[in-house]
Amino acid sequence: MTKLIAPMVGKIISVEVNVGDTVEKNQSVVVLEAMKMKIPVVAPEGGTIQEINVKVGQTVDADTVIAVIV
C-alpha cells in the first residue's frame, strides 16, 4: 500500500482518476494549485487506486494523504 501525499499546501483543481482505476508509475492522480502554479501529483508506483481522500475545490495541507494505491 502506497499513500500519495500532498507535497505542499494548495487547492485541488482536478482529480484525474477514480477509485478502482489502474495507474502507472508517474501518472497524474490529482492536480494541485499552489502559488498560482498547477502541480500534478503523480503516482510513485503503479497499482490500483483504493481510496481518494480529496475532492475538487478542497484545500489541503502539506503531507495530507490524497490517495491510497495498492
KAVENMO-V579803 format. One record per pair of residues at least 6 apart in sequence whose ideal C-beta (glycine too) atoms are under 8 Angstrom apart, sorted by the first residue. I is the first residue (numbers start at 1). J is the second residue. If there is no record, write none. Layout:
((I	J) (I	J))
This chain:
((1	50) (1	68) (1	69) (1	70) (2	43) (2	44) (2	45) (2	47) (2	68) (2	69) (2	70) (3	65) (3	67) (3	68) (3	69) (4	29) (4	30) (4	41) (4	43) (4	44) (4	65) (4	66) (4	67) (4	68) (4	69) (5	63) (5	64) (5	65) (5	66) (6	32) (6	41) (6	60) (6	61) (6	62) (6	63) (6	64) (6	65) (6	66) (7	32) (7	39) (7	41) (7	62) (8	32) (8	34) (8	39) (8	62) (9	34) (9	59) (9	60) (9	61) (9	62) (10	32) (10	33) (10	34) (10	39) (10	59) (10	60) (11	32) (11	33) (11	34) (11	57) (11	58) (11	59) (11	60) (12	30) (12	31) (12	32) (12	33) (12	54) (12	55) (12	56) (12	57) (12	58) (12	59) (12	60) (12	66) (13	31) (13	32) (13	33) (13	38) (13	56) (13	57) (14	30) (14	31) (14	56) (15	29) (15	30) (15	52) (15	54) (15	55) (15	56) (16	27) (16	28) (16	29) (16	30) (16	31) (17	23) (17	27) (17	29) (17	49) (17	52) (17	67) (18	49) (18	52) (19	49) (19	50) (19	51) (19	52) (20	48) (20	49) (21	48) (21	49) (22	46) (22	47) (22	48) (22	49) (23	29) (23	43) (23	46) (23	47) (23	48) (23	49) (23	69) (24	43) (24	46) (25	43) (25	44) (25	45) (25	46) (26	42) (26	43) (27	42) (27	43) (27	46) (28	40) (28	41) (28	42) (29	41) (29	42) (29	43) (29	49) (29	66) (29	67) (30	40) (30	41) (30	54) (30	66) (30	67) (31	38) (31	39) (31	40) (31	41) (32	38) (32	39) (32	40) (32	41) (32	60) (33	39) (41	66) (43	69) (44	69) (45	69) (46	69) (47	69) (47	70) (48	69) (48	70) (49	67) (49	68) (49	69) (50	67) (50	68) (50	69) (50	70) (51	67) (51	68) (52	66) (52	67) (53	64) (53	65) (53	66) (53	67) (53	68) (54	60) (54	64) (54	66) (54	67) (60	66))
